[in-house]
Amino acid sequence: MNDYTTDEELSNKIKEWWAKNGLAVVMSATLAIGLFGGFTYWSSIKNQKAENLSINYSQLLVAFNENRLDDAESLAHAIIEFDKSSNYALLSKLILAKIKFESGNTSSAKNLLNQVIIEGKQIELDTIARERLARILLQESNAEDARLVLLNSNLKPADRSLELLGDIYQEQGDLKAAGKAYDEALTNYNNIGQDTRYLLLKINMLENIKAKDIK
């Protein structure tokens, strides 16, 4: 299952989100605790907890990239159990979904991705999960559900999932909509400097199909 967004990039999203919103989170917590001493203790515990999660998630990425899938699965479960509400738990669910899918357990993979769709809206992981779920559904020849899952992600013209949307429309036989999605995807790829060779191959194949239909 190919993904346009790597898990390292997703991890960087977490850091960017914290940089933008961390102060507000800390201020809210300070008001809730009230006492400076209590806040100092809370801050120390939270920092240690976040550090542990970060280290464990880094180990998870290494294990996954080295194809030590049993180790990666154990680390993912450990992170999720350690703090189910953390962003690292959501990231771990995305990797765990990959592991489950590649081992043939598509049911568990889809369940994990649905969890991220529900829980990951604040840091925009829900869109990534929708894309991955839509890919699985398309591979299962369930194009309509794949389309509905993807379009519910508030797809914008700049989203890199437009190529996937084109694949879905082509599977449904809507060649006009597929061509439009591919063309928009090509524009986006050119704007961000992404390799377009595979997409151009799809566009050429689609044009050949259209030409045969006309004949």
N, C-alpha and C positions, 0 to 999 in steps of 0.2 A: 504494500500500500504506500504510494508515493505521497509525500506531504510537501507543500510549498513552504511551510514554516517549520523550522527545526525546533527541537525541544530546547536547545541552547538559546535560540531567539526568544522563545517563550519565557525562559528564565530571566532574560534581560528585561522583558516586559514587566516582570514582577518588581525588579529593582527600580525601573523607571517610575512605576506606579507608586512605590514607597517613597521615592525622592520627591514626588509631587504632593503626596497626601500624608506622608508620615507625620508632619508637624500637627496637622489637624487631628490625627488619630491620637497622638500623644497628649495633646491639649484636652481632648474629650476625656481621656482616661484620667488625667490629672484632676479634672473637675469632679469626676465620679468618686475618686479616692479621697480627695479633700486634703489630706495631711501630707506634708512634704516627706516625712519619713516613710510613710506608706508608699508614696509614689516612687521613692528611691529604691525601695525593696522590690516593688512591682517591676520597675524599669530593668533592674538587674536580672530578675528572673526571665522577663520577656526577651531581653537581649541574649541571654544564654540559650534560651529555647530556640530563638531564631537562628543563632549560630549553629546549634546542633542540627537543625533542619537543613540549613544550607550545606553543611558538610555531608550529611547523609544523602542529600539530593545530588551533590556532585559525585558521590560514590555510585549512586544509582545510574547516572549518565555514563560513567566509565564502564560499569558492568554491562550496561545495555549495548554500548558501542563496541565492546569487545565480545559481544554475543554470548556473555555469561548470563543466559536468560533466567536460570534458576536463582542465581544471586540477585539479579535485578528485580525479579518478582518478590523475593523475600524483603529486599530493601524498600520496595514500593509499598508493600503491606505494612511494614514497620513505620514508615513515614505517615501513612494514612491513619494508623492506629494511634500514633503519638499525638497528633493534633489534627483531627478531622476537619477543622474549620480553617486550617492554614492554606495559603496559596500553594505551598509546596505539596500539600496533599492533592490539590487539583492537578498540578503538573504531573504528579506521580500517577494519578488515575489515567492521564493521557498516555503515559508510557506503558502502564499496565494493560490498557486497552490494546495497544500495539502488540504486546506479547501474547495476549489472549487470541487476538485475530490471527497472528502468524502461526499459532499452535493449532488453529482450527476451531477454537472456541468462540465463534462469532456471537453467540448469545451473550456471553459475559462481556465481550468487547462492546457490544451495543448498549448493554446495561450501564457500563462505566461511562461511556460517552454521553448517555442521557443524563447521568448524574452531573457531569461537568456542564452540560447545557443549562441545567437548572441552577447550579451553584456558582458558575464561573462568570456571570454577567458583569460583575463589578470590575473585573480586570480583563474583560473581553476575551476570555478563553472559551466562552460559549460558541462564538463564531467558528473557532478552530475545531471544536468538537463537532459542530454541525457539518463542517466540510468532511471530516473523517467518517462520520456516520453516513453521510450521503454517499461516499465512495463505497462503503460496505454494501449499502442497499442497492447501488447500481450494479455492483458485481453479483448480487443475488438476483439480478434482473427485475428488481422492484423500482423501476425508474420513477414512477409517479410519487411514491413515498420519498424517494431521494430528492426529487424536485421540491416537494413541500418542505422537507427538512431544511434544504439549502435556502430557499426563498424566505423562510421564517427568520433568517439571520439578518434581516434588514440589509440585504445585499446592495452595495453602492457601486457605481461605475468603476471605481478604482480598486475594487476587491479582486484579489488574484484568483478567487474561486469562479470567475466567469468562464474559464476554460472548462471546468468541471460542469458548469451549467450547460455549456455547449454540448458536452458529451451526453448529458442527460436528455436534452432535446433531440439529439441525433438518434439516441436509442428509442425515443418515442416516435420517431419518424417525422418530427417537425423540423425539416431541414432549413427553413427560413429563419426560425428562431435560433437554431444551432449556429447558422452562419453569422447572425447578428452578435451572438454571445462571443463567438470566436474572434470576430473583428474587434470587438471592444477589448477582449483579453489581449489581443495583439498590440493594440494601442497602449494599453497599460504596461505590458512587458517592455515595449520600446522606451517608454518613459522612465522605467526604473532600471533599465539595462539588463533585463533578464533574457536568458537564452530563449530564442523563439523558434529554433529549428523543428522541434517536435510539434509545436503548435502549427507551424506553416505546413508540415506534412498532413496534419489533420484537415487544414483548410483546403489543401489541394485535393485530398481524397473526397472531401465533401463536394467540391466543385465537379469532380468527375461523376459522382453519384447523381448530382443535379442534371448534368449534361445527358446522362443515360436516360433519366426520367423524361427529359424533353423529347428525346428520340422515340 
